[in-house]
């Protein structure tokens, strides 16, 4: 079964985006950096695999 084209981007925005916004609001820069790095790595891996 083939997944829709923008599913990975939607997951990236929903999970990593919300976590990143929450970390930025708490001014927890280490956590924000971690979520941003994990999100970008995950999105990059999905795009490369595709």
C-alpha positions in Angstrom: 0.0 0.0 0.0 1.4 3.4 -1.0 1.2 6.3 1.4 0.1 9.7 0.2 2.9 12.0 -0.8 2.8 14.5 2.1 2.2 12.1 4.9 5.7 12.4 6.2 5.6 16.2 6.2 2.4 16.1 8.1 3.8 13.8 10.7 6.9 16.0 11.0 4.8 19.2 11.5 2.4 17.6 14.0 4.8 15.7 16.3 8.1 17.5 16.0 6.7 20.9 15.3 4.4 20.9 18.4 7.3 19.6 20.6 9.6 22.2 19.2 7.1 25.0 19.9 6.6 23.8 23.4 10.3 23.6 24.1 10.8 27.2 22.7 8.0 28.5 24.9 9.7 27.0 27.9 13.0 28.5 26.6 14.6 25.0 26.9 17.1 25.4 24.1 18.7 22.0 24.5 15.3 20.3 24.2 14.3 22.5 21.2 17.6 21.7 19.4 17.1 18.0 20.1 13.5 18.0 18.7 14.6 20.0 15.7 17.5 17.7 14.9 15.4 14.6 15.3 12.6 16.0 13.2 15.0 17.0 10.4 16.8 13.7 10.5 13.5 11.7 10.4 12.2 13.8 7.5 15.5 13.5 5.6 15.5 9.7 6.0 11.9 9.4 4.8 12.6 11.6 1.7 15.8 9.7 0.9 14.1 6.3 1.3 11.3 7.4 -1.0 
